[in-house]
Amino acid sequence: MQPVIYIDVLIAINVIVTYLLLLASSQILNVSATPAGLLSGSFLGGVYSLLILAPAMGPVLPFIIKLLLSLSIVSAGFKPRSVRFLFKTLMVFFGVNCAFAGAALLVVLPFRPNGVLYNNGSVYMNFSFFSLVGTAVVCYISVTVINRLTKRRLPGGLVYDVTVSVMGGELKGRGLLDTGNTMTDGFAGNPVVIAEESFVAPLLPPNVIDFMHAKFDEDYTLPEKWIGRVRMLPAVSVSGTKIMPAIKSDYLVISDKNNENKICNVMIALANEKISDEYSFLLNGELGFEGLGVRD
């Protein structure tokens, strides 16, 4: 017997479940998604759940539609700034979906719900609202706990030794692999590293720092050797969009106990606030981490 579907309940359940899916995905990706982004993606998930009520479309068309709908959900939720990060986000979102679906079936099916509907690649089970939401919450908590335990077991953690060189000068520090840092230079789309300005300042002449902060006389001109090294880059964060001064490095070396990777001409965006007591760099997940302790 096919169950009776109440549209308001169907949408409400899927809004909540999609919110938890996006939240779990953000935990795995280590991305700080904004509440507005999570809510907009969740409401899209609720509206898209109505696909189960549409006439049967066969096996192929629903798959294509759901792929496009999933792309719109993760785009709304995370606002990825590159195709590569969009694809990565979509794969994680699909993986979390599968985990949630599998866990829900294990919990719900033993109770033999009174009526199950499968249409257009979607499943609806006539089960109580609070039971389904409760199962989703348990799934979210489980994914979060497993993700945190897994990260703790990764060799070397998420913090690396970092060496940065600018105009022949060199500094050594520590950097956090922050997959939430998807900042690019805006020209070639190359990944940008964020650093504490106070930490990198010894590599820069005071007049160059003043120039980046517009603290100079009207007749001041940037020394020729620094032209092309100094840029102003847009940065998107939870609090909104801002412009950050950035400097082009000679190279950046990221290393752990066993290996090191050298990347030339990395742009270093300068943050005027302290990042952490443990590290001074936020490393972009799109940089080269091959062979190091954490595989991005």
Secondary structure, 3 states (H helix, E strand, C coil): CCCCCCHHHHHHHHHHHHHHHHHHHHHHHCCCCCHHHHHHHHHHHHHHHHHHHCCCCCCHHHHHHHHHHHHHHHHHHHCCCCHHHHHHHHHHHHHHHHHHHHHHHHHHHHHCCCCEEEECCEEEECCCHHHHHHHHHHHHHHHHHHHHHHHHHCCCCCEEEEEEEECCEEEEEEEEEECCCCCECCCCCCEEEEEEHHHHHHHCCHHHHHHHCCCCCCCCCCCHHHCCCEEEEEEEECCEEEEEEEEECCEEEEECCCCEEEEECCEEEEECCCCCCCCCEEEECCCCCCCCCCCC
